[in-house]
Amino acid sequence: MKLYLPIIATVLFNMVAHSFMKVSSMRNSLMPHFFIGITFFALSVFFYRTSLKIIPLNKAFIILNGSSYILIGFISTYLFHEQFSLKLFLGYLLVLAGLMVSIL
């Protein structure tokens, strides 16, 4: 599990960064949400770089993008009340299945 801590941090910082960008897009001002989002993106990149020292690129890329896709999808539904459909849910299941196959 310790091996995956940097990539988990990458995914979480990425998720927070996207959330702040969404809030920033809903307001007329860039301050402060946009810059907080940029900061979290920078943290995400730092931890991603650290992850690549431990995890092969092809595996890290799948973990980052697949996990982010699923988590940001749920965040967008619950925090921002964006539409959630059966089609989207099935897409999440397919991504999750792909993650499981590629990680194990």
C-alpha positions in Angstrom: 0.0 0.0 0.0 2.9 2.4 0.8 4.0 2.0 -2.8 0.8 3.6 -4.0 0.6 6.6 -1.6 2.1 9.1 -4.1 -0.3 8.1 -6.8 -3.2 8.2 -4.4 -2.1 11.8 -3.4 -1.9 12.6 -7.1 -5.4 11.5 -7.7 -6.8 13.4 -4.6 -5.0 16.6 -5.5 -6.1 16.3 -9.1 -9.7 15.8 -7.9 -9.5 18.9 -5.6 -7.9 21.0 -8.4 -10.7 20.1 -10.8 -13.3 21.0 -8.2 -11.8 24.4 -7.6 -11.7 25.0 -11.4 -15.4 24.2 -11.6 -16.2 26.6 -8.8 -14.0 29.2 -10.5 -15.9 28.7 -13.8 -19.2 29.4 -12.0 -18.0 32.8 -10.7 -17.1 36.0 -12.5 -13.8 36.4 -10.7 -10.6 34.2 -10.9 -9.9 34.9 -7.3 -9.2 32.8 -5.2 -10.6 29.5 -6.6 -8.7 29.6 -9.8 -5.4 30.0 -8.1 -6.2 27.5 -5.5 -7.0 25.0 -8.3 -3.7 25.8 -10.0 -1.9 25.2 -6.7 -3.5 21.8 -6.4 -2.7 20.9 -10.0 1.0 21.8 -9.2 0.9 19.5 -6.1 -0.7 16.8 -8.2 2.2 17.0 -10.8 4.8 16.9 -8.0 3.3 13.7 -6.5 2.8 12.2 -10.0 6.5 12.7 -10.7 7.3 11.0 -7.4 4.9 8.2 -8.3 6.8 7.6 -11.6 9.9 6.8 -9.6 8.1 3.8 -8.0 5.4 2.8 -10.5 5.8 2.2 -14.2 4.4 5.0 -16.4 1.9 2.7 -18.2 0.4 1.6 -14.8 0.6 5.1 -13.2 -1.2 6.7 -16.1 -4.0 4.2 -16.0 -4.4 4.6 -12.2 -4.3 8.5 -12.4 -6.8 8.9 -15.3 -9.2 6.0 -14.5 -9.4 6.9 -10.8 -9.7 10.6 -11.6 -12.5 10.0 -14.1 -14.5 8.0 -11.6 -14.0 10.3 -8.6 -14.5 13.5 -10.5 -17.6 12.1 -12.0 -19.1 11.4 -8.5 -17.9 14.8 -7.2 -19.6 16.6 -10.1 -22.8 14.8 -9.4 -22.9 15.3 -5.6 -21.2 18.7 -5.2 -22.3 20.4 -8.4 -25.5 18.6 -9.1 -24.5 17.6 -12.6 -26.6 15.0 -14.4 -25.9 11.4 -13.6 -27.3 8.7 -15.9 -27.3 4.9 -16.3 -25.0 5.3 -19.3 -22.5 7.3 -17.3 -22.7 4.7 -14.5 -22.0 1.9 -16.9 -19.0 3.9 -18.2 -17.7 4.2 -14.7 -18.1 0.4 -14.2 -16.1 -0.2 -17.4 -13.3 2.1 -16.3 -13.3 0.5 -12.9 -13.0 -3.0 -14.5 -10.2 -1.7 -16.7 -8.4 -0.4 -13.6 -8.7 -3.7 -11.8 -7.5 -5.7 -14.8 -4.5 -3.4 -15.3 -3.4 -3.1 -11.7 -3.7 -6.7 -10.7 
